[in-house]
Amino acid sequence: MPDRYARMLDLAVGVMSTEAPEAVWPLLTDELLAALDGELIVVKEVPWTREQGDVVIRSPRRPSEVGVGGDSVQAHIRSGYPFIDRYGAGADWAPQSAARVVGARTWQNSPTADALRQAFGTRHVFGLPLPSSGPHVSGFLVHRAGGDFSRHDERYAARVQPLLKAATAHRSLLTALRASTGSERRRQANHALAVPLTPRETNVLHLLATGLTAEVIGRRLGISPRTVHKHLNALYRKLGAADRLSAVLRAQDAGLLPVSAGPSGAAPDSGPVNSRSR
């Protein structure tokens, strides 16, 4: 058990250090499969219906054998049984296996369990949702061919839930940054600095330029305000800035931010920037 937590901490460093959004899911899913002894994992990021929605399945252990199955199998996966009823209401986000949600006999005799057994050879599914405030449930479904997932697995999954949520938020931000115009130009501008910004510092800089406080930035990125302040101090040092306003202006001059990004960075504080607001 301690090894699983240690590996997940190492994973957090890897995820937060990458500049490529497409690298995040493989990092997360490979580690979850290893930690939970899974055969394959379904990644649910976008809304599904029984008829529509890409089903993304990863299984590094046997990549050549895993497909998404036929339309019937995909429909069963998209239906989310039995997890959609448990997590859709948003009252309890605790990770749990399908057999514990509805009972072992009910799960094993269900059409969904039968379809998954025939398609993938797996007998148990473990739901690991990412808590959110909206109606859409996202997260991971880990499949296993052997015995059911244990209480230890549940405790491990509950411990790493916040990390997974922060990692997916980081991935979304990386995707948005890549899609924005001039992203390659800004990447080159960053590497032209004497000490380039890390990916996380770049994330903080872009959120800072929208006028968010350290507390809000922390919530967006899934980190503490204290950690945000550490990133801000590093930003100021690397950009030769004294506060958030000058940091945004210097970043614009260096080509790290579009001119339209600021100088709204000082807006939330609406006054002199002191050590607390920085």
N, C-alpha and C positions, 0 to 999 in steps of 0.2 A: 504493500500500500504506500509507504513513504516514497518508493521509487516512482510511482505513478505521479505523485504530486511534484516531485523534483523534476521529472521530465516535462510536466506541464508548465512549470516555471521557465524552464529552458525554452519551451515552445513560445511562451509569451514574448521572450526577448527576440526570437526569430521572427515572429509575426510583426511586432512593432518596428523591426529594423528593415523590413522589406519595402521596396518602392513599387512592387508589382502586385496589383490587386488579384491577379489570377493565381498567385502563389499562396494566398491565404487559405483557401479551402483545402488544397492538398496537405498543407501543414497541419491543419486542424483535424481533418478526417483520418489521416494516417495515425496520428497520436491517439485519437479516440478508439480506433479499431484495435490498436495495440493494448491500450489500457483496459478496454472492456471486452477483450477477447472476442471481437466481432468478425464475422465473415464478410460483410458488406455494410455500407452505410448509405442512406438516402439523405440528401441535402435538400431541405425545403426552405427556399429563400423567397420565392414569389408565390402569389395566390394560386391555388389549384381549384379546378372543378373536376367532376368525374370525366368530363370530355376534353378539357384543355389544361395545359400547363406542362412545362418540361419537367420530366422526372430525371434528376441527376443522381446517378449511382456510382459510388467509388468502392473499389476493392483491390488494393495493391497486392493482396496475397494471390489473387487469381484473376488478373485483369482480362485475360483472353476468354474467360468463361462467363463473364457477367454482362448481360444485356438488360434492357428495361422490360423485356417480356412482351406479350401481346397486348392488345387493347384492353382485354379483361383484367390482366394483371395490373396494368397502369391505372385502370379505373379503381381497383381495390386500393392501390397505394395512394391515389389522390383523395379517396374518400376519407383517409385518415383514421379509420376505425382501429381501435376504440379511443384514440387520443383526442380527436376533435371534440368529443363531448366532454372530456375531462378538462382540456386546456382552453377550449373555445370561450368558456365563461370567464376565464381569467382569474378565478378565485384561488386556484392552487396550481403552482408551476413546478411542483416537485417532480423530478425525473422518476419514471417508474416503467416497469415492463407491462406489456399488454396483458399478460396472464394475471398480474396483480390488479390491474385496473378493473377487469370484468370477471376474474376468476379463471383458474387454469382450465377447467373443463369447458367453460363457455368459449374461451379463446381458441383452444385446440379444435373445437368442433365448428368454428365459424368459417364461412366461405372465404374470408380474407386470409386466415391462417392456412387454409387448404391451398389457395391459389399461390401463396408465397412458398409453401413447401414444394409444390410441383415446379415452380419457376426457378427457385434458387436453392432448394434443399435446406432451407432454414426453418426452425421451429419456434423461435422466440424473437420478439421485437421490443426494443427498449426506446422509449420516448424521452428525448432530452430537448425540451422547448427553450426558446429564448424569450424570457418575460417581456411583454410589451403592453401598451395601454389600448391598442386598437383591436379590432375583431380578427385580424389576420394572425394566425399562429405560424411561426417560423421555428426552425431548429433542425435537429438531426434524429433520424430513426436508425438505430443500430440493430442489425440482424445477426442472430447467432444460431448455429446448427445444433449445438449441444444443449446443456441444461439451462434453466432459466437464470436470469440475471439476479445477483445476490443483493443483500442489504448493503454490503460493502460497496458494490457497484453504484447503488443509489446514493450513498453518502459521498463517494468520489465525484459523481456527476453533479450533485448539488454544490459541492465545493468549487468546481470549475465553471459553473454556469456564468458567474459574473465575468470571468476571463473570456469565455466564448462570446458573450454579448459585446464586450469591449473590442474583441478581435473583429467581429463582423461589422461593427461601427467603423473601425479603422479601415476595413476593406471598402466600405461604401464611400468613405471620404477619399481614399486613393482612386477609386473609380471616377468620382466626380472631378478630382483634380486632373486626371488624365484626359477626361472628356472636354475640359475647358480649353479655350483657344490659347495657343502659345505655350502649352505645357512643356513641349520639348525645349523651347527657348528658355523657359524658366529653369528647367533642369540643367541646361548648360550654364546659365547664370549662377546657379547654386554652386556648381563645381568650380566656377571661376573664383569663388571666395577663398580667402586664405585658409579658413576652416569651414568647410561646407556644413550646411544645416543637416541634421538627421531627418529621416522621414517624419518622426513624431514632432520635431521642432517645426518642420514645414507645415504640418497639420495645425499646430497651435498658432502659427503665424497667420494662416488663412482665416482661422476662426477669430483671431484677434482683430484682423482687419475689418470684420463685419460688425465690430463694436461689442462683442460679448465680454462679459466679466470672466475672471478666472474660475469662479464657481460654476458658471454655465458651461464654459469650455470643458471643465472637468466632467460634468454630467454628459456632455456630448461624446467625449472620448472614453468614458468609463474609468477615469482616474481621479485622484483626489486633488483639491485645490492646491495643496502643498506641492504636489508633483507638477501641476501646471506652473506654479511660480518658479520651480527649478528650471523648467523649459524656457520660461520667459527670461530668466536671468541669463541663460545660455544664449538666447536669441539676442538680447541687448549687447552682450559681450561680443558676439560674432559680427553683429551689424554696426558696432560702435555707437549704439544708441543709449539714451539715458532713460527713456520711458516708452510707453506704447505708441504714442503719436509719432515720435521721431523714428521708432523702429519700423512703423508702416511706411513712412515717407522714404526712409533709406532703402527699404526693401523694394519700393516702387522704382527708385532711382537705379537700383542694381538690376532691375528686370525680374525680380523674384515675385512681384505682385503686379497685376494689371492696375493702371492708374485709377480705374473705377472702383478699386477695392477700398479706397480710403480718401481722406484721412478720418474715416468714421470710427477708427479704433479708439478714439478718445471719448466718443459720444456717451457711453454708459456712465462714465465717471463725471462728465460735465464739470470739470474743474481741474485744478492742478493734480497731477498724478503723484500720489505718495507711495510709500513702500507697500502699503496694504493693497492698493489698487493695481500695482504692478505685478 
